[in-house]
Amino acid sequence: MTAAASSSAAHSSHLSPAFPGRAPWGTAGKLRAWQQAAMDAYLQAQPRDFLAVATPGAGKTTFALTLASWLLHHHVVQQVTVVAPTEHLKTQWADAAARIGIRLDPEYSAGPVARGYQGVAVTYAGVGVRPMLHRNRCEQRKTLVILDEIHHAGDSRSWGEACLEAFEPATRRLALTGTPFRSDTNPIPFVSYAEGNDGIRRSVADYTYGYGNALADGVVRPVIFLSYSGSMRWRTRAGDEVAARLGEPMTKDATSQAWRTALDAKGEWMPAVLGAADRRLTEVRRSVPDAGGLVIATDQESARAYAKLIREITGASATVVLSDDAGASGRIEEFRTGQDRWMVAVRMVSEGVDVPRLAVGVYATTIATPLFFAQAVGRFVRSRRRGETASVFLPTIPMLMGFAHELELERDHVLDKPRKDADDDPYGPEADLLKDAEREKDEPDGEQDQLSFEALESDAVFDRVMYDGAEFGMQAHPGSDEEQDYLGIPGLLEPDQVRLLLGKRQARQIAHSRKKPDEEADLLELPADRRPVVSHKEMMELRRELNSLVGAYAHQSGKPHGVIHTELRRACGGPATAEASAGQLRQRLLKVREWATRMR
């Protein structure tokens, strides 16, 4: 056994949850099944480039450092360079490597590496500034480059080009990611792409371990999503006051403004949801005493406002983490090892930060990409023992609901965007042209979107619970017994027990509501599993069908279109067609068909 291996064996009892009793190559201990399988695949192929895709919380760091230890031990490489997205993660990698006997310098900036170190930990931004420095190091000694969350190398053309220039001479390159897909089509360095039957090139991973597999293996926690709707009111740039219900079909701009209204700390939605999340955290801490909560905010002003609300709700201060704060890493580490209930952060902890005790989250940001959503949820799925569950609170936004339902899907990075058929959205090109024209005149940099909006008031309504692809619950007022039924689910349950218990809670809620008079029923609605999220495309089809039938009936009856729409609203209730829900549109379709049949 080497001196490094002996040293790491001595420290094996102090490994973090990311290293559950696992030691580096050549020492005691064993890997998780997926990590061993990935190692076997690598050692059999001995490739220069290897892309490992593993869900957040599965243990990518363990796999990478075990492989680094093997390559160093067998003299395949002489040094290691780890490239991470942030300064905090750079330090975290160095700490993790030190615990298993590999010393990485996280403070490296230039020149020779200090004596005693076997490599360096740097950021993508750092590589972007001095690519030739790292290229020279790779040319001088055989180097393993570990590219953590490799999709960040596509964040900008300069970063991608810098990585290519810096690490092209590297002996071995190991790319890691929990989310290989991106919202753009920037190519990711050192990643292979293959063209599918549809002519679209997608990334090809050498080993994939998705959330579904990790959940089945007990490696990650199951996630319970609790969504909250409510009534929103805001003022537009033109001075118009608009009211809408969160989650109901509406235009993209209206959805964005309703969403921002909900997240406004001065309204009633955020205090109600934070209060519900804190009650959920209290329940979880009965079984997991050190469980913590994280609020992911859009900006620093919101983060501070949410922290103030948490203090008012709980009587205790929340740890606030801001990306431009020099002490942020220290505060994250203090929270990680402490017992405090809540942390509020902007984007700094959206990925890669290892705080395994995080069990409850509030998605209080308007960032709406599948990449960010998956990385954010990944902060809560790191399992420490069997039976732990994660709970994430989010607004009833169709896009987020879709992301939650698709959590178990495995995705690849798409290099080519498929060309949309004009039949998919006949109004799409026209809407895009109009939007561009408006931006040319009034929105040169997009900043006026933020300035032109004023949130007026909001309230919160418990909407539904999503778990394992299914939906449970009916709407209920915050603080009601019906809501508490779902907030009070035990913090330690096996995945199949969670689904069984949610089903029982829903049945009980329906039974209680049916016993009450209609005027006393607590926001009685269809159960969530009978209230599917309706896409914008489906809404457009319903409106198109209604307009077509109204046109046919107008020709048959001789009445103007507007008169028929007014009569339909009078007969069926609800707002104008553009603001009507899917259910209201379907009612009008049935009614106009009924009228047409009578005239035959």
GUKOLSE-929866 format. One record per residue (C-alpha): x, y, z; residue number from 1. Coordinates in Angstrom, 1 decimal. Layout:
BEGIN
       u       v       w    k
       X       Y       Z  NUM
...
// end
This chain:
BEGIN
       u       v       w    k
     0.0     0.0     0.0    1
     1.3     3.4    -0.9    2
     1.9     6.2     1.7    3
    -1.0     8.1     0.1    4
    -3.3     5.1     0.4    5
    -2.2     4.5     4.0    6
    -3.0     8.1     4.8    7
    -6.4     7.9     3.2    8
    -7.2     4.7     5.0    9
    -6.5     6.5     8.2   10
    -9.0     9.2     7.3   11
   -11.7     6.8     6.0   12
   -13.7     7.2     9.2   13
   -14.0    11.0     8.6   14
   -15.3    10.8     5.0   15
   -18.4    12.9     4.2   16
   -21.7    11.4     3.2   17
   -20.4    11.6    -0.4   18
   -17.9     9.0     0.7   19
   -20.1     6.5     2.6   20
   -17.3     4.3     4.0   21
   -15.6     4.3     0.5   22
   -11.8     4.5     0.3   23
    -9.7     5.2    -2.8   24
    -8.3     2.5    -5.0   25
    -5.9     0.1    -3.2   26
    -7.4     0.6     0.3   27
   -10.2    -1.1     2.2   28
   -13.9    -0.5     1.4   29
   -16.0    -0.8    -1.7   30
   -17.8     1.3    -4.2   31
   -21.5     1.6    -4.8   32
   -22.7    -0.7    -7.6   33
   -23.0     2.0   -10.2   34
   -19.6     3.5    -9.3   35
   -18.0     0.0    -9.6   36
   -19.7    -0.5   -12.9   37
   -18.5     2.8   -14.2   38
   -15.0     2.0   -13.0   39
   -15.1    -1.4   -14.8   40
   -16.3     0.3   -18.0   41
   -13.4     2.8   -17.8   42
   -10.7     0.3   -17.0   43
   -11.8    -2.0   -19.8   44
   -11.8     0.7   -22.4   45
    -9.0     2.9   -21.0   46
   -10.3     5.8   -23.1   47
    -8.7     9.2   -23.3   48
   -12.2    10.9   -22.9   49
   -14.9     9.5   -20.6   50
   -18.3    11.1   -19.9   51
   -20.1     9.9   -16.8   52
   -23.7    11.1   -16.3   53
   -25.0    10.5   -12.7   54
   -27.9    12.1   -11.0   55
   -27.1    14.7    -8.3   56
   -26.4    13.0    -5.0   57
   -25.3     9.7    -6.5   58
   -21.6    10.2    -5.7   59
   -19.9    11.4    -8.8   60
   -17.1    12.8    -6.6   61
   -16.4     9.4    -5.1   62
   -16.2     7.8    -8.5   63
   -13.9    10.5   -10.0   64
   -11.5    10.5    -7.1   65
   -11.3     6.7    -6.9   66
   -10.5     6.7   -10.6   67
    -7.9     9.5   -10.1   68
    -6.3     7.4    -7.3   69
    -6.1     4.4    -9.6   70
    -4.5     6.3   -12.4   71
    -2.0     7.9   -10.1   72
    -1.2     4.6    -8.4   73
    -0.6     2.9   -11.7   74
     1.4     5.8   -13.1   75
    -0.9     6.4   -16.0   76
    -0.9    10.1   -14.9   77
     1.4    12.1   -12.7   78
    -1.0    14.9   -11.7   79
    -4.6    15.9   -11.5   80
    -6.5    19.0   -12.5   81
   -10.1    19.5   -11.3   82
   -12.2    22.2   -13.0   83
   -15.3    23.2   -11.1   84
   -18.1    25.8   -11.8   85
   -17.6    27.9    -8.6   86
   -15.0    28.9    -6.1   87
   -16.9    27.1    -3.4   88
   -16.9    23.8    -5.4   89
   -13.3    24.2    -6.1   90
   -12.5    24.2    -2.4   91
   -15.0    21.4    -1.8   92
   -13.2    19.2    -4.3   93
    -9.8    19.9    -2.7   94
   -11.2    19.0     0.7   95
   -12.8    15.8    -0.6   96
    -9.6    14.8    -2.3   97
    -7.5    15.5     0.8   98
    -9.7    13.1     2.8   99
    -8.7    10.2     0.5  100
    -5.0    11.1     0.2  101
    -4.9    13.2    -2.9  102
    -3.7    16.8    -2.2  103
    -5.0    19.4    -4.6  104
    -4.2    23.1    -4.4  105
    -7.4    25.2    -4.5  106
    -5.5    28.5    -4.4  107
    -3.4    27.8    -7.4  108
    -3.1    30.8    -9.8  109
     0.2    30.6   -11.7  110
     3.7    29.1   -11.8  111
     4.8    25.7   -10.4  112
     2.5    23.8    -8.1  113
     3.6    24.0    -4.4  114
     5.6    21.1    -3.1  115
     3.5    18.2    -1.7  116
     0.5    18.8    -4.0  117
    -0.5    16.2    -6.7  118
    -2.6    18.7    -8.6  119
    -4.8    21.8    -8.6  120
    -8.5    22.7    -8.4  121
    -9.6    25.6   -10.5  122
   -12.7    27.1   -12.0  123
   -13.9    27.3   -15.6  124
   -13.7    31.1   -15.3  125
   -10.1    30.8   -14.2  126
    -9.2    28.5   -17.1  127
   -10.9    31.1   -19.4  128
    -8.6    33.8   -18.2  129
    -5.3    31.8   -18.6  130
    -5.8    28.7   -20.8  131
    -2.1    28.6   -21.9  132
    -1.0    28.3   -18.3  133
    -3.0    25.0   -17.9  134
    -2.0    23.8   -21.4  135
     1.7    24.2   -20.4  136
     1.1    22.1   -17.2  137
    -0.6    19.4   -19.3  138
     2.3    19.3   -21.7  139
     5.0    19.1   -19.0  140
     3.5    16.2   -17.0  141
     0.9    13.5   -17.8  142
    -2.3    14.9   -16.5  143
    -5.8    13.7   -15.6  144
    -8.3    16.5   -16.1  145
   -11.6    16.1   -14.2  146
   -14.3    18.5   -15.7  147
   -17.0    18.7   -13.0  148
   -20.4    19.6   -14.3  149
   -19.0    19.7   -17.8  150
   -22.1    21.4   -19.3  151
   -20.7    24.7   -17.8  152
   -17.9    24.6   -20.4  153
   -20.7    25.5   -22.8  154
   -21.8    28.6   -20.8  155
   -20.0    30.9   -23.2  156
   -18.0    30.4   -26.4  157
   -14.9    31.7   -24.7  158
   -15.0    29.1   -21.8  159
   -15.5    26.3   -24.3  160
   -12.6    27.5   -26.5  161
   -10.4    28.0   -23.4  162
   -11.1    24.4   -22.2  163
   -10.3    23.0   -25.6  164
    -7.0    25.0   -25.8  165
    -6.0    24.3   -22.2  166
    -6.7    20.5   -22.0  167
    -6.3    19.3   -25.5  168
    -2.8    17.8   -24.6  169
    -4.1    16.1   -21.4  170
    -3.4    12.4   -21.1  171
    -6.8    11.6   -19.7  172
   -10.1    13.7   -19.5  173
   -13.0    12.7   -17.2  174
   -16.2    14.7   -17.7  175
   -18.9    14.6   -15.1  176
   -22.4    15.9   -15.0  177
   -25.7    15.4   -13.3  178
   -27.6    17.2   -16.1  179
   -25.9    16.8   -19.5  180
   -28.7    18.8   -21.3  181
   -28.5    22.5   -21.8  182
   -31.1    25.1   -22.8  183
   -28.9    26.2   -25.7  184
   -27.0    24.5   -28.5  185
   -23.5    25.5   -27.5  186
   -21.2    22.4   -28.0  187
   -19.6    21.0   -24.9  188
   -15.9    20.4   -25.2  189
   -14.6    16.8   -25.1  190
   -18.2    15.4   -25.4  191
   -19.1    13.1   -28.3  192
   -22.3    13.6   -30.3  193
   -24.2    11.1   -32.4  194
   -26.8    11.9   -35.0  195
   -30.2    10.2   -34.4  196
   -32.7     9.0   -37.0  197
   -34.3    12.5   -36.8  198
   -31.1    14.1   -37.9  199
   -30.5    15.7   -34.6  200
   -27.1    15.3   -32.8  201
   -27.2    14.4   -29.1  202
   -24.5    13.9   -26.5  203
   -23.3    10.3   -25.9  204
   -22.4     9.3   -22.4  205
   -20.0     6.5   -21.6  206
   -21.9     5.7   -18.4  207
   -25.3     6.9   -17.2  208
   -26.9     6.5   -13.8  209
   -30.2     8.3   -13.7  210
   -32.4     9.5   -10.9  211
   -34.8     6.6   -11.4  212
   -32.1     4.0   -11.0  213
   -30.6     5.8    -8.0  214
   -34.0     5.9    -6.4  215
   -34.6     2.2    -6.9  216
   -31.2     1.5    -5.4  217
   -31.8     3.7    -2.4  218
   -28.9     6.0    -3.3  219
   -31.1     9.1    -3.4  220
   -34.2    10.3    -1.6  221
   -37.7    10.3    -3.2  222
   -39.0    13.9    -3.8  223
   -42.4    15.1    -2.8  224
   -43.4    18.2    -4.6  225
   -46.1    20.5    -2.9  226
   -47.5    23.1    -5.2  227
   -49.4    26.3    -4.2  228
   -51.8    28.3    -6.4  229
   -53.6    31.5    -5.4  230
   -55.0    34.8    -6.7  231
   -52.5    37.4    -8.0  232
   -53.1    41.0    -8.9  233
   -50.5    43.3   -10.5  234
   -50.2    46.6   -12.5  235
   -48.7    46.6   -16.0  236
   -46.5    49.2   -17.6  237
   -49.6    50.7   -19.2  238
   -51.1    51.2   -15.8  239
   -53.7    48.4   -16.2  240
   -54.5    46.2   -13.2  241
   -54.6    42.5   -14.0  242
   -55.9    39.7   -11.8  243
   -55.3    36.0   -12.5  244
   -55.1    32.7   -10.6  245
   -51.7    31.1   -10.5  246
   -51.6    28.0   -12.6  247
   -54.5    28.8   -14.9  248
   -53.8    28.9   -18.6  249
   -52.7    32.4   -19.7  250
   -50.2    34.1   -22.0  251
   -46.5    33.7   -21.4  252
   -46.1    37.3   -20.2  253
   -49.1    37.0   -17.9  254
   -47.7    33.8   -16.4  255
   -44.4    35.5   -15.8  256
   -46.0    38.5   -14.1  257
   -48.3    36.3   -12.0  258
   -45.3    34.2   -11.0  259
   -43.3    37.3    -9.9  260
   -46.3    38.6    -8.0  261
   -46.4    35.3    -6.0  262
   -42.7    35.6    -5.2  263
   -43.0    39.2    -4.0  264
   -42.2    39.1    -0.3  265
   -44.7    42.0     0.4  266
   -47.6    39.8    -0.7  267
   -49.3    37.0     1.2  268
   -48.2    34.1    -1.0  269
   -44.6    33.9     0.1  270
   -45.3    34.1     3.9  271
   -47.9    31.4     3.6  272
   -45.7    29.1     1.6  273
   -42.7    29.7     3.8  274
   -44.9    29.0     6.9  275
   -46.1    25.7     5.3  276
   -42.5    24.7     4.4  277
   -41.4    25.4     8.0  278
   -44.3    23.3     9.4  279
   -43.1    20.5     7.0  280
   -39.5    20.9     8.2  281
   -40.7    20.6    11.8  282
   -42.4    17.3    11.0  283
   -39.3    16.0     9.2  284
   -37.1    17.0    12.1  285
   -39.1    14.7    14.4  286
   -37.4    11.8    12.6  287
   -34.3    13.6    11.2  288
   -33.3    16.1    14.0  289
   -30.7    18.0    11.9  290
   -32.8    18.3     8.7  291
   -32.5    21.7     7.1  292
   -34.4    23.8     4.6  293
   -33.2    25.9     1.6  294
   -35.0    28.8    -0.1  295
   -33.7    29.4    -3.6  296
   -34.3    33.1    -4.4  297
   -34.2    35.0    -7.7  298
   -32.0    37.9    -6.5  299
   -30.2    39.3    -3.4  300
   -33.0    41.7    -2.5  301
   -35.5    38.9    -2.5  302
   -33.2    36.6    -0.5  303
   -32.8    39.2     2.3  304
   -36.6    39.8     2.3  305
   -37.3    36.0     2.6  306
   -34.8    35.7     5.4  307
   -36.7    38.5     7.3  308
   -39.9    36.6     6.7  309
   -38.4    33.4     8.0  310
   -37.2    35.2    11.2  311
   -40.8    36.5    11.7  312
   -42.2    33.0    11.2  313
   -39.7    30.9    13.2  314
   -38.2    33.4    15.6  315
   -34.7    32.3    14.4  316
   -32.3    33.8    11.8  317
   -31.7    32.2     8.5  318
   -28.3    31.8     6.9  319
   -28.1    34.1     3.9  320
   -25.7    33.1     1.1  321
   -25.1    35.7    -1.7  322
   -22.9    34.9    -4.7  323
   -20.7    38.0    -4.4  324
   -20.1    37.6    -0.7  325
   -16.6    36.7     0.2  326
   -17.7    34.8     3.3  327
   -20.3    32.7     1.4  328
   -18.3    29.4     1.4  329
   -17.7    29.7     5.1  330
   -21.4    30.2     5.8  331
   -22.4    27.2     3.7  332
   -19.9    25.0     5.5  333
   -21.1    26.3     8.9  334
   -24.7    25.5     7.9  335
   -23.7    22.1     6.5  336
   -22.2    21.0     9.9  337
   -24.7    22.9    12.1  338
   -28.2    22.5    13.3  339
   -29.8    25.7    12.0  340
   -33.2    25.3    10.3  341
   -33.0    27.6     7.2  342
   -30.6    28.8     4.5  343
   -31.6    31.4     1.8  344
   -29.5    31.6    -1.3  345
   -29.6    33.1    -4.8  346
   -27.8    30.9    -7.3  347
   -24.7    29.8    -5.4  348
   -26.1    26.6    -4.1  349
   -28.1    25.6    -7.2  350
   -25.7    22.8    -7.9  351
   -22.8    20.8    -6.6  352
   -22.8    22.1    -3.0  353
   -22.9    19.1    -0.7  354
   -25.3    19.8     2.2  355
   -26.8    16.4     2.8  356
   -29.0    17.5     5.6  357
   -31.1    19.7     3.3  358
   -34.5    18.0     3.2  359
   -37.1    20.8     2.5  360
   -36.8    23.3    -0.3  361
   -38.8    26.3    -1.5  362
   -38.3    27.1    -5.2  363
   -38.8    30.9    -5.0  364
   -37.1    31.8    -8.2  365
   -38.4    32.7   -11.7  366
   -35.6    30.7   -13.4  367
   -37.4    28.3   -15.6  368
   -35.0    26.0   -17.4  369
   -35.0    22.2   -17.0  370
   -31.2    22.4   -16.3  371
   -31.6    24.8   -13.3  372
   -34.6    23.0   -12.0  373
   -32.9    19.6   -12.0  374
   -29.8    21.0   -10.3  375
   -31.9    22.9    -7.7  376
   -33.9    19.7    -6.8  377
   -30.6    17.9    -6.7  378
   -29.7    19.8    -3.5  379
   -32.3    17.9    -1.6  380
   -31.9    14.3    -2.8  381
   -28.6    13.3    -1.2  382
   -29.5    10.3     0.9  383
   -27.8     9.5     4.2  384
   -30.0     6.6     5.4  385
   -33.0     4.6     4.2  386
   -36.4     6.2     4.4  387
   -35.4     9.9     4.2  388
   -37.7    11.9     1.9  389
   -37.2    15.3     0.3  390
   -40.0    17.9     0.1  391
   -39.9    20.8    -2.4  392
   -42.5    23.6    -2.4  393
   -43.2    25.4    -5.7  394
   -45.7    27.7    -7.4  395
   -48.3    26.1    -9.6  396
   -46.6    27.0   -12.9  397
   -47.3    24.6   -15.7  398
   -43.7    24.6   -16.8  399
   -42.4    23.8   -13.3  400
   -45.1    21.1   -12.9  401
   -43.9    19.6   -16.1  402
   -40.3    19.6   -14.9  403
   -41.4    17.9   -11.6  404
   -43.2    15.2   -13.5  405
   -40.2    14.6   -15.8  406
   -37.6    14.4   -13.0  407
   -36.9    10.7   -13.7  408
   -36.4    11.2   -17.4  409
   -32.8    10.8   -18.7  410
   -31.8    13.6   -21.1  411
   -29.0    14.3   -23.4  412
   -27.5    17.5   -24.7  413
   -29.1    18.4   -28.0  414
   -26.7    20.1   -30.4  415
   -29.3    20.8   -33.1  416
   -32.7    22.4   -32.3  417
   -35.4    20.6   -34.3  418
   -37.2    22.9   -36.8  419
   -40.8    23.4   -35.6  420
   -43.4    22.7   -38.1  421
   -45.5    25.8   -38.7  422
   -48.6    23.7   -38.1  423
   -47.5    23.2   -34.5  424
   -48.2    26.8   -33.7  425
   -49.6    28.9   -36.6  426
   -49.4    32.0   -34.5  427
   -45.8    31.3   -33.3  428
   -43.9    33.1   -36.1  429
   -46.2    36.1   -36.0  430
   -46.0    36.3   -32.2  431
   -42.2    36.2   -32.4  432
   -42.1    39.0   -35.0  433
   -44.4    41.1   -32.9  434
   -42.3    40.5   -29.8  435
   -39.1    41.4   -31.6  436
   -40.7    44.6   -32.9  437
   -41.9    45.6   -29.5  438
   -38.5    44.9   -28.0  439
   -36.8    47.0   -30.7  440
   -38.8    50.0   -29.7  441
   -39.3    49.6   -26.0  442
   -37.0    46.9   -24.6  443
   -33.5    47.3   -25.9  444
   -32.0    45.2   -23.0  445
   -34.9    43.6   -21.3  446
   -34.4    45.6   -18.2  447
   -37.7    47.5   -18.7  448
   -39.6    44.2   -18.2  449
   -38.5    44.4   -14.6  450
   -39.1    48.1   -14.2  451
   -42.6    48.1   -15.7  452
   -44.2    45.7   -13.4  453
   -45.7    46.3   -10.0  454
   -47.0    43.4    -7.8  455
   -50.1    44.6    -5.9  456
   -51.4    41.6    -3.9  457
   -51.4    37.8    -3.7  458
   -52.7    35.0    -1.6  459
   -51.8    31.3    -1.4  460
   -53.9    28.2    -1.8  461
   -52.5    24.7    -1.3  462
   -53.0    23.0    -4.7  463
   -51.7    19.5    -4.9  464
   -48.9    17.0    -4.2  465
   -46.8    15.4    -6.9  466
   -45.0    12.2    -6.3  467
   -43.6     9.5    -8.5  468
   -45.4    10.8   -11.6  469
   -48.8    10.9    -9.8  470
   -50.8    13.8    -8.3  471
   -52.7    13.8    -5.0  472
   -54.9    16.2    -3.0  473
   -57.6    18.9    -3.6  474
   -57.2    22.6    -3.0  475
   -57.2    23.8     0.6  476
   -56.6    27.0     2.5  477
   -53.2    27.4     4.1  478
   -53.4    26.4     7.8  479
   -56.4    24.1     7.3  480
   -56.5    20.5     8.5  481
   -56.6    19.4     4.8  482
   -53.3    21.1     4.1  483
   -51.8    19.8     7.4  484
   -52.7    16.2     6.3  485
   -50.0    16.5     3.6  486
   -47.5    18.6     5.5  487
   -47.6    16.1     8.4  488
   -46.4    13.1     6.4  489
   -43.6    11.4     8.5  490
   -40.1    12.3     7.6  491
   -38.9     8.7     7.4  492
   -40.8     6.5     4.9  493
   -39.9     4.0     2.2  494
   -40.9     5.2    -1.3  495
   -43.9     2.8    -1.6  496
   -45.1     3.9     1.8  497
   -45.1     7.5     0.7  498
   -47.4     6.8    -2.3  499
   -49.7     4.6    -0.1  500
   -50.0     7.3     2.5  501
   -50.6    10.1     0.0  502
   -53.4     8.1    -1.5  503
   -55.0     7.6     1.9  504
   -54.7    11.3     2.8  505
   -56.4    12.2    -0.5  506
   -59.3     9.7     0.1  507
   -59.7    11.2     3.6  508
   -59.8    14.7     2.2  509
   -62.4    13.9    -0.4  510
   -64.5    12.1     2.2  511
   -64.4    15.1     4.6  512
   -65.3    17.5     1.9  513
   -68.3    15.5     0.8  514
   -69.7    15.6     4.3  515
   -69.7    19.4     4.4  516
   -72.4    21.6     2.8  517
   -71.2    23.2    -0.4  518
   -70.9    26.7     1.2  519
   -68.6    25.2     3.9  520
   -66.4    23.0     1.7  521
   -62.8    24.1     1.7  522
   -62.1    25.0    -1.9  523
   -63.6    21.8    -3.1  524
   -62.3    20.8    -6.6  525
   -61.5    17.7    -8.5  526
   -58.7    15.6    -7.0  527
   -55.3    16.5    -8.4  528
   -55.0    13.2   -10.4  529
   -58.1    14.4   -12.4  530
   -56.7    17.9   -12.9  531
   -53.9    17.4   -15.4  532
   -51.8    20.4   -16.3  533
   -53.0    21.7   -19.7  534
   -50.3    22.9   -22.0  535
   -50.4    26.2   -24.0  536
   -50.8    24.2   -27.2  537
   -53.8    22.3   -25.9  538
   -55.4    25.6   -24.8  539
   -54.8    27.0   -28.2  540
   -56.5    24.0   -29.8  541
   -59.5    24.4   -27.5  542
   -59.9    28.1   -28.4  543
   -59.4    27.3   -32.1  544
   -62.1    24.6   -32.0  545
   -64.5    26.9   -30.1  546
   -64.0    29.7   -32.6  547
   -64.6    27.3   -35.4  548
   -67.8    26.0   -34.0  549
   -69.0    29.5   -33.1  550
   -68.3    30.4   -36.8  551
   -70.3    27.5   -38.0  552
   -73.2    28.3   -35.7  553
   -73.1    31.9   -36.7  554
   -73.5    30.9   -40.3  555
   -76.4    28.6   -39.3  556
   -78.2    31.0   -37.0  557
   -77.4    34.3   -38.6  558
   -76.1    35.7   -35.3  559
   -72.8    37.7   -35.0  560
   -69.9    35.8   -33.5  561
   -69.6    38.3   -30.6  562
   -73.3    37.8   -29.7  563
   -72.8    34.0   -29.6  564
   -69.7    34.3   -27.4  565
   -71.6    36.5   -25.0  566
   -74.5    34.0   -24.9  567
   -72.1    31.2   -24.2  568
   -70.5    33.1   -21.3  569
   -74.0    33.9   -19.9  570
   -75.0    30.2   -20.2  571
   -71.8    28.6   -18.9  572
   -70.2    31.3   -16.8  573
   -66.6    32.4   -16.7  574
   -64.5    35.1   -18.4  575
   -63.9    35.9   -22.1  576
   -62.5    33.1   -24.3  577
   -58.9    34.4   -24.0  578
   -59.0    34.1   -20.2  579
   -61.2    31.0   -19.8  580
   -59.9    27.8   -18.3  581
   -59.7    24.5   -20.2  582
   -62.8    23.3   -18.3  583
   -64.8    26.4   -19.1  584
   -63.9    26.1   -22.8  585
   -65.0    22.5   -22.9  586
   -68.3    23.5   -21.3  587
   -68.8    26.1   -24.1  588
   -68.0    23.5   -26.8  589
   -70.7    21.2   -25.4  590
   -73.2    24.1   -25.2  591
   -72.6    25.4   -28.8  592
   -72.9    21.8   -30.1  593
   -76.2    21.4   -28.2  594
   -77.5    24.7   -29.8  595
   -76.5    23.6   -33.3  596
   -78.1    20.2   -32.9  597
   -81.4    21.9   -31.9  598
   -81.5    24.0   -35.0  599
   -81.3    21.0   -37.4  600
// end
